[in-house]
Amino acid sequence: MDQWRIGDVKITRIVELQVTGGSRFILPQATREEIQAIGWMAPHFADADGRLIMSIHALIVETPDRRIMVDTCLGNDKVRAIPGWNMRHGPFLEDIAAAGYPRESIDTVLCTHLHVDHVGWNTMLVDGKWRPTFPNARYLIGAKEWEHWSSEDANQRRGDDIIGDSVRPIFDAGLADLVEMDHAVGDGVWLEPTPGHTPGHVSVRISSRGEDAIITGDCMHHPCQIARPQWSSAADSDADAARTTRLAFLERYADGPVLVIGTHFATPTAGHIARDGDVYRLDV
């Protein structure tokens, strides 16, 4: 568990899964040789052999008045195409409770987008049915994102019934709120549009007492895309738009005070973007 303070806001990272290697299906250009050529990748974000280290985690943003969970990882008991993600039985709920955030205490769930590893714990299996994991929360889902993924064609393309087991039950329970891509959550937390990875993808900005942070979502999957912003994720719905968004993000936050917290960045997960010649690096 890692924590950061941004003024009066506390951000807590709860890891569901961290892996070394096996991530080339997400970033096909990130060969071992290319990663080894980026000197600052090891030891935090790649091993000495150039294998990527990636994390799937939730970030709990605690303001004076709210407990916001940003993205809900993979979840348990769900049929998934990727073997390590299929029919998991992990201790995520026990881990968030041990960190001081039992599921009943979460009052807001915010999904940066509706991919499989960001919505899984939206629901849990109870008596053979998918029920909201966080019964006292409002689930904030981007209207543009929902419009895209709730279409029949989009669901057929993605294979697994991610919408059926992890998103529609939230609507059925009356807990979903469709929001715009620049929605103000409150207490110094708001959404920042970062489209491309998916049509309605957002990042999450936090500001309190003159301190600032941003949670990336998947506008960058791995810090190697800071050094090589032209590298696209195989999961991008629009690689050109995602690249444009990523370059604008890096330009906006380079050499500034905003703490960048990566949604899939391995420990130490957060740092500041700095210019590094013609590209950028993450200073941790």
C-alpha positions in Angstrom: 0.0 0.0 0.0 1.3 3.4 -1.0 -0.1 6.8 0.1 0.3 10.4 -1.0 -1.0 13.7 0.6 -2.2 16.5 -1.6 -3.2 19.2 0.8 -6.2 17.9 2.7 -6.6 15.0 0.3 -5.2 11.5 0.9 -4.6 9.1 -2.0 -4.2 5.4 -1.2 -3.1 2.7 -3.7 -4.5 -0.8 -3.3 -2.8 -3.3 -5.6 -4.8 -6.2 -7.0 -2.1 -7.6 -9.3 1.5 -6.7 -10.2 3.4 -8.6 -12.9 6.9 -8.6 -14.5 6.9 -9.6 -18.1 4.0 -10.6 -20.3 2.9 -7.1 -21.1 4.1 -6.9 -24.7 0.5 -7.6 -25.8 -0.3 -4.2 -24.5 2.8 -2.3 -25.7 4.1 -4.3 -28.7 6.9 -1.7 -29.4 8.4 -2.1 -25.9 10.9 -4.8 -26.8 13.5 -5.7 -24.2 16.2 -4.0 -26.2 14.2 -0.8 -26.5 13.4 -0.8 -22.8 17.0 -1.4 -21.8 18.0 1.6 -23.9 15.9 3.8 -21.6 18.2 4.1 -18.6 15.7 5.1 -16.0 13.3 2.2 -16.6 15.1 -0.1 -14.1 14.7 -1.0 -11.4 11.2 0.4 -10.7 9.4 0.0 -14.1 11.4 -2.8 -15.7 13.8 -5.5 -14.7 17.5 -5.7 -15.8 16.4 -7.9 -18.8 14.1 -5.2 -20.0 10.8 -6.9 -19.1 8.1 -4.4 -18.2 6.7 -4.3 -14.6 3.0 -3.3 -14.5 0.4 -3.0 -11.8 -3.4 -3.2 -11.7 -4.5 -1.2 -8.7 -7.3 1.0 -7.4 -6.7 4.5 -6.1 -8.8 5.7 -3.2 -9.1 9.5 -3.0 -10.2 10.6 0.5 -11.2 14.2 0.7 -12.6 15.9 3.9 -16.1 14.9 2.8 -15.7 12.0 0.3 -14.2 8.5 -0.3 -13.7 8.1 -4.0 -12.5 4.9 -5.6 -10.9 5.6 -8.9 -11.1 2.4 -11.1 -12.0 -1.0 -9.6 -9.5 -3.4 -11.2 -10.4 -6.9 -12.3 -12.7 -8.4 -9.7 -13.3 -12.0 -8.7 -15.3 -14.8 -10.2 -15.4 -13.3 -13.7 -14.8 -15.2 -17.0 -12.0 -13.4 -18.8 -10.0 -14.3 -21.9 -6.6 -13.6 -20.3 -5.7 -16.6 -18.1 -4.2 -14.6 -15.2 -7.4 -12.5 -15.1 -9.9 -15.3 -15.4 -12.0 -16.5 -12.4 -9.8 -14.7 -9.9 -10.3 -15.2 -6.1 -8.1 -12.5 -4.8 -8.2 -10.6 -1.4 -9.0 -7.2 -2.8 -11.9 -6.5 -0.5 -10.0 -7.6 2.5 -7.1 -5.4 1.4 -9.2 -2.2 1.1 -10.8 -2.9 4.5 -7.3 -3.4 6.1 -6.3 0.0 4.6 -9.3 1.6 6.4 -11.7 1.6 3.5 -14.3 -1.2 3.9 -16.5 -1.4 0.9 -19.5 0.1 2.6 -17.6 3.3 3.4 -16.9 4.2 -0.3 -19.4 6.8 -1.4 -18.2 7.5 -5.0 -16.8 5.1 -7.6 -15.2 6.7 -10.6 -14.3 4.7 -13.8 -11.8 6.5 -16.0 -13.1 4.2 -18.8 -14.9 0.9 -19.2 -12.1 -1.6 -20.0 -12.0 -4.9 -18.2 -9.3 -4.0 -15.6 -11.0 -0.8 -14.5 -14.6 -2.0 -13.8 -14.2 -5.5 -12.3 -14.9 -4.7 -8.7 -17.9 -2.6 -9.6 -19.8 -5.8 -8.9 -19.4 -9.0 -6.9 -21.1 -12.4 -7.2 -23.8 -12.8 -4.5 -26.1 -15.9 -4.6 -25.3 -16.3 -8.3 -26.1 -12.7 -9.3 -23.9 -9.7 -9.9 -24.5 -7.1 -7.2 -22.9 -3.7 -6.7 -19.8 -4.1 -4.5 -20.1 -0.6 -3.1 -23.8 -0.4 -2.1 -23.5 3.1 -0.6 -21.7 4.7 -3.6 -22.8 6.6 -6.7 -20.9 5.2 -9.7 -19.8 8.0 -12.1 -19.6 6.8 -15.6 -18.8 8.9 -18.6 -21.8 9.5 -20.8 -19.7 9.3 -24.0 -17.9 6.2 -22.7 -21.3 4.5 -21.9 -22.7 5.5 -25.3 -19.8 3.7 -27.0 -19.6 0.5 -25.0 -23.3 -0.1 -24.5 -23.8 -0.4 -28.2 -24.3 -4.0 -29.4 -21.5 -3.8 -32.0 -18.9 -2.7 -29.4 -19.9 -5.5 -27.0 -19.6 -8.1 -29.8 -16.1 -6.9 -30.6 -14.8 -7.2 -27.1 -15.8 -10.8 -26.4 -16.1 -11.0 -22.7 -19.4 -9.8 -21.2 -17.7 -7.0 -19.3 -20.7 -4.7 -19.6 -23.1 -7.4 -18.6 -21.3 -8.5 -15.4 -19.6 -5.3 -14.3 -21.5 -2.2 -15.6 -25.2 -3.0 -16.4 -25.9 -4.3 -12.9 -24.9 -0.8 -11.6 -27.6 0.8 -13.8 -30.1 -1.9 -12.8 -29.5 -1.0 -9.1 -30.0 2.7 -9.8 -26.5 3.6 -8.7 -25.1 5.0 -11.9 -24.7 8.6 -12.8 -23.7 9.5 -16.4 -21.3 12.5 -16.3 -19.5 14.7 -18.8 -15.8 14.4 -19.5 -15.0 17.5 -17.5 -17.3 16.7 -14.6 -16.6 18.4 -11.2 -16.8 15.6 -8.6 -16.3 18.1 -5.7 -13.8 18.7 -2.9 -11.1 19.7 -5.4 -11.6 16.6 -7.6 -12.6 16.8 -11.3 -12.3 15.0 -14.5 -9.9 16.0 -17.3 -10.7 14.7 -20.8 -7.9 12.4 -22.2 -9.6 10.7 -25.1 -8.1 8.2 -27.6 -7.5 5.1 -25.5 -11.3 5.0 -25.5 -13.7 7.6 -26.9 -14.7 8.9 -23.4 -11.5 8.3 -21.5 -10.7 10.7 -18.6 -8.0 11.4 -16.1 -8.7 12.6 -12.6 -7.3 15.9 -11.3 -6.9 16.7 -7.6 -6.1 20.1 -6.1 -6.0 21.0 -2.4 -4.2 23.8 -0.5 -2.0 24.7 -3.4 -0.9 21.1 -4.1 -1.9 19.2 -7.2 -2.0 15.7 -8.6 -3.4 13.8 -11.6 -4.4 10.2 -11.9 -3.6 9.2 -15.5 -6.0 6.4 -16.3 -4.8 4.7 -19.4 -3.7 7.7 -21.5 -0.3 6.1 -20.5 -0.1 2.4 -19.6 3.5 2.4 -18.6 6.2 5.0 -17.9 8.1 3.9 -21.1 5.4 5.9 -22.9 6.8 9.0 -21.2 10.2 8.4 -22.8 8.6 7.1 -26.0 5.2 8.9 -26.3 4.9 7.7 -29.9 4.4 4.1 -28.7 0.8 3.1 -28.8 -1.1 0.6 -26.7 -2.7 -2.3 -28.6 -5.9 -1.6 -26.7 -6.2 2.0 -28.0 -9.5 2.6 -29.8 -7.9 5.5 -31.8 -4.1 5.3 -31.6 -3.6 8.7 -33.4 -5.9 10.4 -30.9 -4.3 8.7 -28.0 -0.9 9.8 -29.1 -2.0 13.4 -29.5 -3.6 13.3 -26.1 -0.4 11.8 -24.5 1.9 14.4 -26.1 -0.4 17.2 -24.9 -0.5 15.7 -21.4 3.3 15.5 -21.2 3.7 19.0 -22.5 1.1 20.4 -20.0 2.7 18.7 -17.0 6.4 18.7 -17.8 8.6 20.5 -15.3 5.6 21.5 -13.2 4.5 20.8 -9.6 1.6 18.4 -10.5 2.2 14.9 -9.1 1.5 12.3 -11.8 0.0 9.0 -10.4 0.0 6.2 -13.0 -3.0 3.9 -13.0 -0.7 1.0 -14.1 2.6 2.3 -13.0 4.5 -0.1 -10.7 5.8 1.0 -7.3 6.7 3.9 -6.7 3.8 4.7 -9.1 4.0 8.5 -8.8 6.4 11.2 -9.8 6.9 14.4 -11.7 7.3 14.6 -15.4 10.5 16.3 -16.5 11.9 17.2 -20.0 14.6 14.9 -21.1 16.1 16.2 -24.3 13.5 15.9 -27.0 11.3 13.6 -24.8 10.4 13.2 -21.1 11.1 11.2 -18.0 9.4 10.5 -14.8 11.3 11.7 -11.7 10.4 9.6 -8.7 
